[in-house]
């Protein structure tokens, strides 16, 4: 695997800081947030300097029951080519459910949700991965995600699930050690056990990020400093193998550039500690593959300095806003042909030719299960049997809060027009109305919903909201500069 080095997630808010940072070997950009024909000037300058840019997709939903959408695959391929990327990455997650497969309304999560670690779900995921691999011009790597809830009746551990996925498809892995920590707190899973089961040769690179704990739940916010337990996991992984690349993710609550540079230094220190542990073990006649806890104890204290303390409270309870911002665009299942031939799954994509299991019935079973879960989270239907109702409630509230936050970013005029009542009004709307498209469509639907109810009560605000809705819902803006004028005069109508 090509060595990437140390990198950081590129976001528009820190673009200038990233360009000025020393020692940045590569950056990762949310694929859905860039347009191939109009790449940000900052990214172009980084590329001219030889900095590698990797597109990180969030909307394919390869863990969903449907086959990957052809349009989304084409868009991801175009971004890989425009950026000259050596690979593209996505997630082991589902982001939508329902539709023709289950003869039920289409539902969008607006977030990355965990797939059940069952044989059925693995079969569906493997076929979806092979379809994606055939459509993409560069290798694909998939990321393990953080989760607030567990599926009942799982048949495989995370390590077993990932290992068999790699064996059957030849896909590479993007290991997020922050997500391993999240799942340790939220689901009681042993991160050392997961690391021990990983096929190390399949690792493309590693993610590191911060979060916070509240009421016994860890929220993978990407908006807080990287905590010591996450750095310890990175050290443990580096004691087993030298990661081809490590990337720091930060999506909001951006600190000063000097603080980001200190976090990057902590990341480098954690890797160095792990490699030193491996060297000592090799010199002593060992294998250099100590458990994550053993190596982490060496690296956690020295790798972070004052930058790795755990922080509680804050925004981002549903996860990384930037990563979720692209989830939930229009379109349903693609019409891509079956990728698995009778000669063995993965044989043409770098796999080892493990025989494919039939997935005809598996898609329907996975689809029904995922639709029931997503409906409970976003449409208020009963929580399916076997799920932790408290955790499902936490997830449902987090999804609604994330919708409110992302809609406020993609349509910043709405909080200005509605003033202090924006968030409460949106959460009330979200409890009644599942998201039916992307976040921009959600903003339009929210505004239309309020207008049908004769809200807001202030006549001036209602007129302004109507003008905004008409301006955005048509094929072209009706009033040039309307949005800019709204944003230039912030006020609260109450």
Residue pairs with C-beta under 8 A, 6 or more apart in sequence:
1 172
1 201
1 203
1 204
1 244
2 86
2 87
2 244
3 244
3 245
4 25
4 26
4 52
4 54
4 205
4 244
4 245
4 247
5 25
5 26
5 245
6 23
6 24
6 25
6 26
6 245
6 246
6 247
6 264
6 267
6 268
7 24
7 25
7 26
7 27
7 28
7 52
7 205
7 245
7 246
7 247
7 248
8 14
8 18
8 21
8 24
8 27
8 28
8 247
8 248
8 249
8 250
8 260
8 264
9 27
9 28
9 29
9 56
9 247
9 248
9 249
9 250
9 251
9 322
10 18
10 27
10 28
10 29
10 42
10 43
10 46
10 53
11 250
11 251
11 254
11 322
12 40
12 42
13 252
13 254
14 250
14 254
14 257
14 260
15 40
15 42
16 42
17 257
17 260
18 24
18 27
18 42
18 46
19 42
19 45
19 46
20 257
21 257
21 260
21 261
21 264
22 261
23 264
23 268
24 51
24 264
25 51
25 52
25 245
26 51
26 52
26 53
26 54
26 245
26 247
27 43
27 46
27 51
27 52
27 53
27 54
28 53
28 54
28 55
28 56
28 89
28 247
28 249
29 43
29 53
29 54
29 55
29 56
29 83
30 55
30 56
30 57
30 58
30 322
30 323
30 325
30 326
31 55
31 56
31 57
31 58
31 75
31 76
31 79
31 88
31 326
32 57
32 58
32 59
32 75
32 325
32 326
32 327
32 329
33 322
33 325
33 326
34 40
34 43
34 55
34 79
34 83
36 78
36 79
36 81
36 82
37 82
39 82
39 83
43 53
43 83
46 53
47 53
47 83
47 84
52 85
52 86
53 83
53 84
53 85
54 83
54 85
54 86
54 87
54 88
54 89
55 76
55 79
55 80
55 83
55 85
55 88
55 89
56 88
56 89
56 90
56 323
57 72
57 76
57 88
57 89
57 90
57 91
57 326
58 90
58 91
58 95
58 112
58 323
58 324
58 325
58 326
58 327
59 72
59 95
59 326
59 327
59 328
59 329
60 68
60 69
60 72
60 73
60 76
60 90
60 91
60 95
60 132
61 68
61 93
61 94
61 95
61 96
61 327
62 68
62 90
62 91
62 92
62 93
62 125
62 128
62 129
62 132
62 142
63 91
63 92
63 93
63 94
63 114
63 115
63 121
63 124
63 125
63 128
64 94
64 95
64 96
64 97
64 128
64 366
64 367
64 370
65 94
65 97
65 101
65 102
65 124
65 363
65 364
65 366
65 367
65 370
66 96
66 99
66 101
66 332
66 333
66 334
66 363
66 367
67 127
67 128
67 131
67 333
67 334
67 335
67 336
68 128
68 131
68 132
68 135
68 333
68 334
68 336
69 331
69 332
69 333
69 334
70 135
70 334
70 335
70 336
71 331
71 334
72 329
72 331
72 334
73 131
73 132
73 135
73 136
73 334
73 336
74 135
76 88
76 90
76 136
77 88
77 135
77 136
77 137
79 85
79 88
80 87
80 88
80 136
80 137
80 138
81 137
85 138
86 138
86 139
87 138
87 139
87 140
87 141
87 172
87 204
88 136
88 138
88 139
88 140
88 141
89 140
89 141
89 142
89 143
89 174
89 204
90 132
90 140
90 141
90 142
90 143
91 112
91 142
91 143
91 145
92 115
92 125
92 142
92 143
92 144
92 145
92 162
92 165
93 112
93 113
93 114
93 115
93 145
94 109
94 113
94 115
94 370
94 374
95 108
95 109
95 110
95 111
95 112
95 113
95 327
95 328
96 106
96 107
96 108
96 109
96 328
96 374
97 106
97 107
97 109
97 367
97 370
97 371
97 373
97 374
97 375
98 104
98 105
98 106
98 107
98 367
98 371
98 374
98 375
99 105
99 106
99 332
99 333
100 332
100 333
101 333
101 363
101 364
101 367
102 364
102 367
102 368
102 371
104 371
104 375
105 434
106 332
106 436
107 371
107 374
107 375
107 378
107 379
107 434
107 435
107 436
108 327
108 328
108 378
108 434
108 435
108 436
108 437
108 438
109 327
109 328
109 374
109 377
109 378
109 399
109 435
110 324
110 327
110 328
110 399
110 402
110 403
110 406
110 435
110 439
110 442
111 318
111 319
111 324
111 327
111 398
111 399
111 402
112 145
112 319
112 323
112 324
112 327
113 147
113 370
113 373
113 374
113 377
114 145
114 147
114 149
114 150
114 151
115 121
115 125
115 151
115 366
115 370
116 151
116 153
116 154
116 366
116 369
117 151
117 154
117 155
117 156
117 157
117 158
117 160
117 161
118 151
118 153
118 154
118 155
118 156
119 155
119 156
119 357
119 362
120 362
120 365
120 366
121 362
121 366
122 156
122 161
122 164
122 165
123 356
123 357
123 358
123 359
123 362
124 359
124 362
124 363
124 366
125 165
126 165
126 168
126 169
126 340
126 345
126 346
126 356
127 338
127 339
127 340
127 345
127 356
127 359
129 140
129 142
129 165
129 169
129 171
130 169
130 339
130 340
130 345
130 346
130 349
131 334
131 336
131 337
131 338
131 339
132 140
133 139
133 140
133 169
133 170
133 171
133 339
133 349
134 336
134 339
134 349
135 336
139 172
139 204
140 171
140 172
141 171
141 172
141 173
141 174
141 204
141 205
142 165
142 171
142 172
142 173
142 174
143 173
143 174
143 175
143 176
143 179
143 207
144 158
144 162
144 173
144 174
144 175
144 176
144 179
144 180
145 176
145 179
146 176
146 178
146 179
146 182
146 183
146 186
146 218
146 220
146 319
147 182
147 183
147 186
147 187
148 186
148 217
148 391
148 394
148 395
148 398
149 186
149 187
149 387
149 388
149 391
149 392
149 394
149 395
150 187
150 387
150 388
150 391
151 387
152 385
152 386
152 387
153 386
156 164
157 189
157 193
157 194
157 197
158 183
158 189
158 194
158 197
159 193
159 194
159 195
159 196
159 197
159 198
160 197
162 173
162 194
162 197
162 198
162 199
163 197
163 198
163 199
165 171
166 172
166 173
166 199
166 202
166 351
167 199
167 346
167 351
167 352
167 354
168 345
168 346
168 351
168 352
168 354
168 356
169 345
169 346
169 349
169 350
169 351
170 346
170 349
170 350
170 351
170 352
171 202
171 349
172 202
172 203
172 204
173 198
173 199
173 202
173 203
173 204
174 203
174 204
174 205
174 206
174 207
175 198
175 203
175 205
175 206
175 207
175 237
175 243
176 206
176 207
176 208
176 209
177 191
177 206
177 207
177 208
177 230
177 233
177 234
177 237
178 207
178 208
178 209
178 210
178 211
178 220
178 226
178 230
178 249
179 207
179 220
180 189
180 191
180 194
180 195
180 233
181 191
181 211
181 218
181 227
181 229
181 230
181 233
182 211
182 218
182 220
183 189
183 191
184 190
184 191
185 213
185 216
185 217
185 218
186 217
186 218
186 391
191 233
191 292
192 236
192 291
192 292
192 293
195 233
195 236
195 237
195 240
195 291
195 292
196 291
196 292
200 240
200 241
203 241
203 243
203 244
204 244
204 245
205 243
205 244
205 245
205 246
205 247
206 234
206 237
206 243
206 245
206 246
206 247
207 247
207 249
208 226
208 230
208 231
208 234
208 246
208 247
208 248
208 249
208 267
208 270
209 220
209 222
209 226
209 230
209 248
209 249
209 250
209 320
210 221
210 222
210 223
210 224
210 225
210 226
210 227
210 230
210 250
210 311
211 218
211 219
211 220
211 221
211 222
211 224
211 227
211 316
212 218
212 219
212 221
212 224
212 310
212 311
212 312
212 313
212 314
213 219
213 310
213 312
214 312
214 313
214 317
217 391
217 394
219 316
219 317
219 318
219 319
219 398
220 319
220 320
221 251
221 252
221 253
221 314
221 315
221 316
221 317
221 319
221 320
222 249
222 250
222 251
222 252
222 316
222 319
222 320
222 321
222 322
222 323
223 250
223 251
223 252
223 253
223 314
223 315
223 316
224 253
224 310
224 311
224 314
224 316
225 255
225 259
225 263
225 307
225 308
225 309
225 310
225 311
226 248
226 263
226 266
226 267
226 304
226 307
226 308
227 308
227 309
227 310
227 311
228 300
228 301
228 304
228 308
228 309
228 310
229 296
229 300
229 310
230 308
231 266
231 267
231 269
231 270
231 296
231 299
231 300
231 303
231 304
231 308
232 270
232 292
232 293
232 295
232 296
232 297
232 299
232 300
233 292
233 296
234 246
234 267
234 270
234 271
234 274
234 299
234 303
235 270
235 271
235 273
235 274
235 277
235 292
235 295
235 296
235 298
235 299
235 300
235 303
236 274
236 290
236 291
236 292
236 293
236 294
236 295
236 296
236 299
237 243
237 274
237 292
238 270
238 271
238 272
238 273
238 274
238 275
238 277
238 278
238 295
238 299
239 274
239 275
239 277
239 278
239 281
239 288
239 289
239 290
239 292
239 294
239 295
240 274
240 278
240 288
240 289
240 290
240 295
242 271
242 275
243 271
246 267
246 268
246 271
248 260
248 263
248 264
248 267
249 320
250 260
250 263
251 316
251 320
251 321
251 322
251 323
252 315
252 316
252 321
252 322
253 314
253 315
253 316
254 260
259 307
262 305
262 306
262 307
263 307
263 308
265 305
265 307
266 303
266 304
266 305
266 307
266 308
267 303
269 299
269 302
269 303
269 304
270 299
270 300
270 303
270 304
272 303
273 295
273 298
273 299
273 302
273 303
274 295
274 298
274 299
276 298
277 288
277 290
277 294
277 295
277 298
277 299
278 288
278 289
278 290
278 295
279 288
281 287
281 288
281 289
281 290
282 288
300 308
315 405
316 405
317 397
317 398
317 401
317 402
318 324
318 398
318 399
318 401
318 402
319 398
319 402
321 402
321 405
321 406
321 409
324 402
324 406
325 406
325 409
325 410
325 439
326 438
327 438
328 435
328 437
328 438
328 439
328 442
329 437
329 438
330 437
330 438
330 441
340 356
341 347
341 348
342 356
343 353
344 351
344 353
344 354
344 355
344 356
345 351
345 353
345 354
345 355
345 356
346 352
346 353
346 354
347 353
369 384
372 381
372 384
373 384
373 387
375 381
375 434
376 382
376 383
376 384
376 387
376 392
376 396
377 392
377 395
377 396
377 399
378 396
378 399
378 400
378 430
378 434
378 435
379 434
380 431
380 432
383 389
383 392
400 427
400 430
400 431
401 427
403 426
403 430
403 435
403 439
403 442
404 422
404 423
404 426
404 427
404 430
406 439
407 414
407 426
407 439
407 442
407 443
407 446
408 414
408 415
408 422
410 439
410 440
410 443
411 440
411 443
411 447
411 472
412 487
413 468
413 483
413 486
413 487
414 422
414 443
414 446
414 447
414 465
414 468
415 422
415 423
416 486
416 487
416 489
416 490
416 491
417 456
417 461
417 464
417 465
417 468
417 486
417 493
418 425
418 450
418 456
418 461
418 465
418 493
419 461
419 491
419 492
419 493
419 494
420 492
420 494
421 456
421 494
425 450
425 455
425 456
426 446
429 446
429 449
429 450
433 445
433 446
433 449
435 441
435 442
436 442
436 445
437 445
443 472
444 469
444 472
444 473
447 465
447 468
447 469
447 472
448 469
448 473
450 456
450 465
451 462
451 465
451 466
451 469
454 462
455 462
456 462
456 465
456 493
458 493
458 494
460 493
461 493
464 486
467 478
467 479
467 482
468 482
468 483
468 486
470 478
471 477
471 478
471 479
471 482
471 483
